[in-house]
């Protein structure tokens, strides 16, 4: 049975009508199926989907990102990669079922695949802890990323989590340090790593595996430091203000691409990825291959520098570059000419204010 969101009520009614029209059993027994009416209704459904999904607000996109039928990491791994070999355990505590990790092939090229998995039904969601990773999950990923780095194998991550698991047991086993070490490991790799946010990219649970050369988002996925409900609870003490929070947080793919926090947005089929999973899987595969090809001629140092520069540039005008004046070859901050002029004016504001007063006084004296 299909699941529908609150803003899809009209679509639900139309699709139920189509299902009724497809049935040959009418009120008077077996009757002829009205194919023309089915075609017209389907056309109306597509128009409604286009109208609704082209005008989604941030909160509605959050709902789509959490859709029950949305394809999960396990689906994409099976569709995109061949000869996938699952690897388990962190060699310290145990295995975390909320993350799937192992080696596989994409177009006969070896890659390490890491996927945060929420599960498809109630039982698998409980088993997968709703995609919320524990410390042993991050340590498993660190172990495998280091292994991939040793054998020069690229890393592909599928991000889909509301956040890292906040339970007492996880905190006792070092949740914060596990996340920090995972970020450090991802940033220090000498092989290209690509992260695709397929649903929710929540908090440190997502950034732990998204410290990558390329961060890619599906059109209706989200990426933020906290959930809209959590943000609303903190700022307004009112979880019902999730819409205002979602708009203020700039968590959609479009906003994040504009802010240069992510590198690419993959368009979804009409009505979301859950309406055509095979198509979106093919698009993700194409994007992975394209980005891997871009790094083919990069040296280890260039891959590392590319990733470092990318993250240092976030929130800064032109980021950092290697300093030619520093004997150690450190980093220097790149400023735009506009920024330099603005800073110069602020620094010398009293001088320019004095000059302005003198010029105005001189003009008054001349005119009088």
Secondary structure, DSSP 8 states (H G I E B T S, - for coil): -----GGGHHHHHHHHHHHHHH-SEETTEE----HHHHHHHHHHHHHHHHHHHTT--HHHHHHHHT-TTS--HHHHHHHH-EEEEE----SSS---TTEEEEEEEETTEEEEEEEE---SSHHHHHHTGGG---HHHHHHHHHHHHHHHHTT-EEEEEEEES-S---HHHHHTTHHHHHHHHHHHHHH-SS-EEEEEEEEEEHHHHHTT--SSEEEEETT-EEESS-HHHHHHHHTS-GGGHHHHHHHHT-BHHHHHHTTSSSEEE---TT-GGG-HHHHHHHHHHHHHHHHHHTTT--HHHHHHHHHHHHHHTTSSS-EEE-SS-TT--EEE---HHHHHHHHHHHTHHHHHHHHHHHHHHHHHHH-
